[in-house]
């Protein structure tokens, strides 16, 4: 006889807890509008998220980075944002570019994925897109990778430089 209190080896939750969690998640009626921070943080530890990362390049071949300083990171980083519920890549790219660097992206090209399986906030798959702009209201263009770039972003910098070099 199942009391509903037995733990499932793969989830570490009881059947009752699983049922409760499922009911609570179904109450989120507008996930596109964002989740409460505590729910988002809890999900980050157990669910891989998909991010769109923007490699914004000017005609001189410089890459636009923005300064980030919060509980997770401190240093220069590529603008990026997590996909929202039922959002297209194009919508996320445009929203991120406008919010983080104040530019309207007209065209973008997919370059490569990066699997951050051991990310600080949890597992993330980043999809890197090349965009072009000559000016920005925020951030700074760099010809060379800055010393104080966020360590996780070094791989992306090298990948972008390699991908752009291969296209030429």
VOGU-3710 file (C-alpha; in Angstrom, 3 decimals, decimal comma):
1> xxxxxxxxxx> 0,000/0,000/0,000  1,413/3,400/-1,060  0,965/6,082/1,580  2,255/8,754/-0,799  5,148/9,405/1,555  7,699/7,068/-0,042  10,626/8,896/-1,641  11,338/8,401/-5,313  15,045/7,626/-5,835  15,339/9,881/-8,875
11> xxxxxxxxxx> 13,590/12,979/-7,535  14,233/12,916/-3,792  10,594/13,947/-3,324  7,675/11,971/-2,026  4,760/11,285/-4,338  2,716/13,737/-2,276  5,397/16,447/-2,715  5,567/15,772/-6,453  1,786/16,132/-6,731  1,880/19,363/-4,681
21> xxxxxxxxxx> 4,664/20,794/-6,834  2,770/19,965/-10,025  -0,370/21,686/-8,716  1,611/24,786/-7,687  3,447/25,062/-11,017  0,125/24,886/-12,885  -0,989/27,985/-10,952  1,580/30,094/-12,805  -0,785/31,573/-15,361  1,621/33,988/-17,062
31> xxxxxxxxxx> 5,156/32,546/-17,096  6,080/34,944/-19,924  5,775/37,782/-17,422  8,475/36,239/-15,255  8,529/34,165/-12,110  8,895/35,255/-8,506  12,643/35,425/-7,795  12,597/32,618/-5,211  10,811/30,270/-7,656  13,208/31,218/-10,461
41> xxxxxxxxxx> 16,243/30,645/-8,219  14,927/27,234/-7,124  14,298/26,174/-10,729  17,769/27,332/-11,820  19,311/24,605/-9,709  17,354/21,778/-11,303  16,303/22,825/-14,805  18,654/23,863/-17,633  17,798/27,300/-18,963  18,368/28,579/-22,500
51> xxxxxxxxxx> 20,060/31,956/-22,946  20,577/34,102/-26,029  24,028/35,718/-25,836  24,792/38,655/-28,140  28,179/39,145/-29,753  27,688/42,712/-31,001  30,458/43,762/-33,370  31,228/47,113/-34,976  32,913/47,724/-38,377  36,336/47,816/-36,688
61> xxxxxxxxxx> 35,816/44,231/-35,494  35,466/45,274/-31,858  33,047/43,467/-29,537  30,590/45,237/-27,253  30,665/44,192/-23,599  28,805/45,540/-20,590  29,891/45,712/-16,964  28,051/43,417/-14,589  28,385/43,489/-10,835  25,875/41,521/-8,776
71> xxxxxxxxxx> 25,666/38,505/-6,472  26,651/36,175/-9,322  29,296/37,954/-11,382  31,660/40,900/-11,455  33,299/41,968/-14,699  32,773/42,563/-18,398  30,319/40,271/-20,140  28,436/39,810/-23,382  24,843/41,048/-23,261  22,459/38,144/-22,882
81> xxxxxxxxxx> 19,117/37,062/-21,583  17,204/33,929/-20,718  14,429/32,793/-23,007  10,911/33,414/-21,696  7,911/31,116/-22,051  6,755/30,954/-25,725  9,256/33,586/-26,794  11,100/33,374/-30,116  14,866/33,793/-30,457  14,256/36,986/-32,420
91> xxxxxxxxxx> 12,087/38,433/-29,635  14,663/37,583/-26,935  17,569/38,985/-28,977  15,758/42,260/-29,666  14,558/42,654/-26,061  18,026/41,932/-24,662  19,795/44,302/-27,066  17,387/47,130/-26,291  17,417/46,580/-22,502  21,125/45,907/-21,993
101> xxxxxxxxxx> 22,819/48,130/-24,580  20,118/50,404/-26,012  20,291/49,218/-29,619  17,676/47,972/-32,067  18,986/44,765/-33,662  17,830/44,376/-37,269  19,739/41,230/-38,194  21,499/38,438/-36,332  23,335/35,248/-37,219  23,571/32,140/-35,059
111> xxxxxxxxxx> 27,226/31,275/-34,349  27,407/28,364/-31,866  26,076/26,938/-28,595  27,890/26,826/-25,248  26,897/24,319/-22,581  27,469/25,756/-19,110  26,639/22,498/-17,314  28,264/23,748/-14,098  26,998/27,345/-14,195  26,980/29,389/-10,997
121> xxxxxxxxxx> 23,197/29,717/-11,042  22,641/26,267/-12,490  22,954/24,610/-15,892  22,514/26,912/-18,885  22,723/26,396/-22,620  23,795/29,628/-24,293  23,075/30,237/-27,950  25,509/32,819/-29,294  24,315/35,221/-31,991  26,393/37,719/-33,976
131> xxxxxxxxxx> 24,831/41,188/-34,330  26,239/44,413/-35,746  26,117/47,963/-34,379  28,342/51,011/-34,470  27,229/52,709/-31,283  25,579/51,886/-28,003  24,156/53,844/-25,106  25,704/51,342/-22,657  28,821/49,220/-22,551  32,152/49,510/-24,311
141> xxxxxxxxxx> 33,643/48,099/-27,515  36,846/46,043/-27,123  39,385/44,990/-29,738  41,072/42,584/-27,300  39,558/40,529/-24,497  39,690/42,617/-21,300  41,545/41,151/-18,317  38,523/41,577/-16,083  36,047/39,747/-18,304  33,835/37,341/-16,352
151> xxxxxxxxxx> 35,743/34,020/-16,451  32,815/32,073/-17,952  32,736/34,546/-20,847  36,337/33,882/-21,981  35,262/30,766/-23,887  32,598/32,791/-25,655  35,068/35,547/-26,599  37,454/32,995/-28,137  34,585/31,231/-29,911  33,248/34,459/-31,402
161> xxxxxxxx> 36,704/35,521/-32,574  37,252/32,087/-34,151  33,829/32,005/-35,813  34,210/35,504/-37,249  37,751/34,731/-38,473  36,478/31,545/-40,192  33,751/33,531/-42,011  36,275/35,939/-43,545
//
